[in-house]
């Protein structure tokens, strides 16, 4: 916002805005935006409640405004967050037309949520997992007016936290620990959400609707959400002698990497995936020499194509990362990593990022239908109707590809948690969402919407090496996904286009 932005308290000419326009300004001392949609006017806080993105750069669709960075959505009339990754509302002001001007008046009050009648609600809800899907489900149950018991059981010492930040700002030292919790611990007490941390669920009895925990205790459920997530794939390398070997999945993992990074000068990352390269960028910001070892010729080319892959490679090289591509680690010895090529790398710190595998054993042992994930219908119900699955483990019918798919994206998991929660309350909401993720590398963000597990042609608009382009991925004539660099609005438009296609097939 600039000092020349208008004060909406003084009014803005109605004729200066067309439908879909967003202008920035102030209401007194507060930054605000003024939106015109379907000839109605809305005045709202200027920034997304997720990562503080400027909503003036977003997209207006009907009665919603979409965040340009991470695709959160807000209701224009109420300011309520209606789609993850934002959960908190943005506040608004009443907009009044006076003559030929639209003027900001008093602050609008939060909409009171309607409570669900006890005879229409489940007796209790148990959530296994406290990642993106688990937290989103618990939050949404309360937002939807559910007053019954909620229990979250998870094998982590920390309540739900912002996992994407682990490989980005937190690891690089740009975000303090208190940024990570999705909610403070007292919030769970206030909302009567019981947390059972550091706990394994050993067994699900689908007929008796009971869980057996690792200590032998039994917990009953009326509705159950399984959101057990995924674990890093372990890479077995012969030899010993590297003191600091790490994987990154939890806060504890990240703190361990940070502790090691404070005492060494050089690091090796095995894997040129999104997580691997985000870790490489974070460690470079900490001043370490960083080398990346990976078998591919161009990083990320299989997913994003060679053009974006070459841009990402150059971006990291420009920031001091050294790549050892078309090579693999074969042995460790005395803080050194020996590669198949014969090259020997100094590796006081080794971070392995070669993918994750979904935690399916609990669901499989319970007899739920499994096929490269827990099979769910469009309501995210498993083969047992009162049991739902969401997040990294869920494999759902996707109308873009026409196939059952499973993806490992934070925003997808959050949105599935929201939909599963509503359906446990009888809402019958389809999960009709185009998958979205973002990856941050230094000051460059890659945004990707859709899902193209296999594609045989792609079209490029713009120059990837300039950091501004749109790449569209097809299988024959079928458009499957869109990736962008520096073109947030185009990525939002692609998401909206995919979702319109999904709705047309419903």
Secondary structure, 3 states (H helix, E strand, C coil): CCCCCEECCCCEEHHHCCCCCEEEEEECCEEEEEEEECCEEEEEECECCCCCCEHHHCEEECCEEECCCCCCEEECCCCCEEECCCCCCCCEEEEEEECCEEEEEEECCCCCCCCCCHHHCCCEEEEECCCHHHHHHHHHHHHCCCCCEEEEECCCCCCCECHHHHHCHHHHCCCCHHHCECCCHHHHHHCCEEEECCCCEEEEECCCCEEEECCCCEEECCEEEECCCEEECCCCCEEECCCEEECCCCHHHHHHHHHHHCCCCEEEEECCCHHHHHHHHHHHHCCCEEEEEECCCCCCHHHHCHHHHHHHHHHHHHCCCEEEECCCEEEEECCEEEECCCCEEECCEEEECCCEEECCHHHHHCCCCECCCEECCCCCECCCCCEEECHHHEEEEECCCCEEECCCCHHHHHHHHHHHHHHHCCCCCCCCCCCEEEEEECCEEEEEEECCCCCCEEEEEEEHHHCEEEEEEEECCEEEEEEEECCHHHHHHHHHHHHHHHHHCC
